[in-house]
Amino acid sequence: MKFMDYIEEKITFVLFQISFLIILSLLLKSLSINLSLIFLIDIIFFLLIFLYLGFEYLRLSKKNRQIEKMVNDLEEKYLIAEVLPESKNLENQAYQKAIKIACKAMNDKISRLEKEKEDYQEYIESFVHEIKTPISALSLVYDNEKNYELKQEIQKIANLVEQILFYARSDVTEHDYFIRPIMLSDLIHNVLLDYKDYLIHQKITLNIHDLEYIVFTDEKWLHFIISQIVQNAIKYCTRKKKEITICGLVNSNHIILSIEDSGCGIKESDLKRVFEKGFTGSNRNNKSATGMGLYLAKKLSERLGLKLRINSKEGQYTNVQITFPKTNLYQVGMSK
């Protein structure tokens, strides 16, 4: 609060004091008190009022800063009503009561929304697990019939169902992950097995090397992240030379998993937006794109403490890198 704003707020008090001083001066004059003395009394009175207002302003400013710090330090800001000190000022007491009522209503609403979200997440997870059974059965049927086209469509459904599950869980990864040592070569092998039919049918050449590195993270979440990147690499590998290169790099502080395709690439203007939710690129010809794969991959990477970066040149390649921090556990894992 600025000092002039404070004075404006105290204008009634100031006017009352001035009125009192005028009456006092007139009374003293009627008693034939020396005008110099009256003038001196007026000056002292004004000075005392000014000092009082100044000290009161400083006191209130300090209190305001303390309250602001208290709010900033609170993780759940809507709990401020519970920690605010009781005020002796009647007007402030009314404001505090109003804040408490508002905060209670907000807390009740948050609790209700959290319960609804929890119920929704449980339903989604139950739905996904139930629908996986008929999807797997259909996949086996089309396998036996060697009907690649229909199996490909079933795989698309399976991928979308998997996206739904991880999207529902994406805000609560801390309750659903288990950190353990993972050999990158083994994980990449398992991911590529999921897409072997796509790779064979589209005659994509795989160039895989330098993956004998151990990283410490959650296998299930990392499998999903890499799957989204591989799906995109396969989907956009539309040039005559179809090649996907997957390799590992290591430096003093990090292990980097690089996945590069020789596909159509990404426009430079789109690069900064590829991780946005629902962004499918300025070229909307690809109707199968949902704009959720890279968004989820980025979100889950950040929650796992990993860095996800993408580089691309339109018409030539797209390179995605996942950076894993190298810890002391990495040295232990390598020694084993």
Protein Blocks (a to p, Z undefined) as FASTA:
>chain_A
ZZklmmmmmmmmmmmmmmmmmmmmmmmmmnopafklmmmmmmmmmmmmmmmmmmmmmmmm
mmmmmmmmmmmmpmblmlmmmmpccdfbfklmmmmmmmmmmmmmmmmmmmmmmmmmmmmm
mmmmmmmmmmmmmmmmmmmmmmmnopaklmmmmmmmmmmmmmmmmmmmmmmmmmmcccdd
ddfklmmmmmmmmmmmmmmmnopacddehklccddddfklmmmmmmmmmmmmmmmmmbfb
dcddddddddfkbccdddddfbebjafklmmmmmpghiabjblkbmmbgolmmmmmmmmm
mmnopacdddddehiaccddddddddfklmmmmmZZ
